[in-house]
Amino acid sequence: MGQLVKFASGGTPSREDPRFWNGDIPWLSAKDLKKFRLNDSIEKVTREGVNKGARLIEAGSVLILVRGMTLLKDVPVGVTERAVAFNQDLKALIPNREVDGHYLAFYLAANKFRLLTLVDRASHGAGRLPSDLLQSFEIELPGMEEQRKIADILMTWDRAIERAGMRVSVEGRLKPGLLGR
């Protein structure tokens, strides 16, 4: 994979300086990787915060958790749908011209079991996915047109599942009211 993507590390601007926080740029951490399509975050930074410790990546980049307790049981992966900043527990995989970011994210998500075999424990007991092992991780890479077709099909399914989940959630909230409960 190291030949197909550029690896970028994230960072955290000083929390002591309020000029860096509560802006309009999503700043992603492990908490935000519960979703696959990444376009928002719990915390946000300002442009100045990006310049003072965070890192900004463009849409179509893949974020993967490389440090944390979650790695002992899961390897969260997501794809950015807008420019975002991110912290040091995540690694950005910025695809070169031969790789579609959505395809890469789906491929990694589908191969979590293989990624989990690369995870070791840091000195403080948290999981760690070493960059050198991630860079040597082999992926199957069809041509760009086929990558995009595969990613488009999977995104269509992903959106349909999301919509169905929203409908079930709304119906679950409405049903008691309709039944007089």
Solvent accessible surface area in square Angstrom, and as a share of the most:
residue,aa,sasa,rsa
1,M,18,0.08
2,G,34,0.33
3,Q,173,0.77
4,L,29,0.14
5,V,11,0.06
6,K,120,0.51
7,F,38,0.16
8,A,3,0.02
9,S,58,0.38
10,G,14,0.14
11,G,11,0.10
12,T,49,0.29
13,P,1,0.01
14,S,55,0.35
15,R,132,0.48
16,E,157,0.70
17,D,27,0.14
18,P,110,0.69
19,R,141,0.51
20,F,14,0.06
21,W,27,0.09
22,N,140,0.72
23,G,24,0.23
24,D,107,0.55
25,I,16,0.08
26,P,0,0.00
27,W,7,0.03
28,L,0,0.00
29,S,8,0.05
30,A,36,0.28
31,K,105,0.44
32,D,16,0.08
33,L,10,0.05
34,K,171,0.72
35,K,141,0.60
36,F,38,0.16
37,R,41,0.15
38,L,3,0.01
39,N,67,0.35
40,D,80,0.41
41,S,13,0.09
42,I,117,0.60
43,E,44,0.20
44,K,59,0.25
45,V,0,0.00
46,T,33,0.19
47,R,139,0.51
48,E,62,0.28
49,G,0,0.00
50,V,15,0.09
51,N,106,0.54
52,K,117,0.50
53,G,41,0.39
54,A,13,0.10
55,R,91,0.33
56,L,49,0.24
57,I,6,0.03
58,E,115,0.52
59,A,58,0.45
60,G,22,0.21
61,S,3,0.02
62,V,0,0.00
63,L,0,0.00
64,I,0,0.00
65,L,1,0.00
66,V,14,0.08
67,R,93,0.34
68,G,19,0.19
69,M,122,0.55
70,T,49,0.28
71,L,0,0.00
72,L,65,0.32
73,K,150,0.64
74,D,48,0.25
75,V,0,0.00
76,P,13,0.08
77,V,8,0.05
78,G,0,0.00
79,V,0,0.00
80,T,0,0.00
81,E,58,0.26
82,R,100,0.36
83,A,33,0.25
84,V,0,0.00
85,A,0,0.00
86,F,0,0.00
87,N,13,0.07
88,Q,82,0.37
89,D,34,0.18
90,L,1,0.01
91,K,28,0.12
92,A,0,0.00
93,L,0,0.00
94,I,51,0.26
95,P,30,0.19
96,N,57,0.29
97,R,227,0.83
98,E,104,0.47
99,V,7,0.04
100,D,25,0.13
101,G,7,0.07
102,H,46,0.20
103,Y,15,0.06
104,L,0,0.00
105,A,0,0.00
106,F,30,0.12
107,Y,31,0.12
108,L,0,0.00
109,A,32,0.25
110,A,74,0.57
111,N,19,0.10
112,K,58,0.25
113,F,136,0.57
114,R,76,0.28
115,L,0,0.00
116,L,60,0.30
117,T,109,0.64
118,L,41,0.20
119,V,29,0.17
120,D,55,0.29
121,R,157,0.57
122,A,20,0.15
123,S,126,0.81
124,H,133,0.59
125,G,22,0.21
126,A,6,0.04
127,G,0,0.00
128,R,101,0.37
129,L,3,0.02
130,P,13,0.08
131,S,41,0.26
132,D,95,0.49
133,L,71,0.36
134,L,0,0.00
135,Q,75,0.33
136,S,76,0.49
137,F,12,0.05
138,E,136,0.61
139,I,26,0.13
140,E,127,0.57
141,L,58,0.29
142,P,36,0.23
143,G,50,0.48
144,M,45,0.20
145,E,123,0.55
146,E,92,0.41
147,Q,1,0.00
148,R,130,0.47
149,K,115,0.49
150,I,59,0.30
151,A,3,0.02
152,D,91,0.47
153,I,104,0.53
154,L,68,0.34
155,M,10,0.04
156,T,84,0.49
157,W,163,0.57
158,D,42,0.22
159,R,102,0.37
160,A,40,0.31
161,I,115,0.58
162,E,79,0.35
163,R,143,0.52
164,A,40,0.31
165,G,41,0.40
166,M,109,0.49
167,R,150,0.55
168,V,103,0.59
169,S,53,0.34
170,V,64,0.37
171,E,94,0.42
172,G,45,0.43
173,R,166,0.60
174,L,99,0.49
175,K,120,0.51
176,P,57,0.36
177,G,59,0.57
178,L,147,0.73
179,L,94,0.47
180,G,71,0.69
181,R,210,0.77
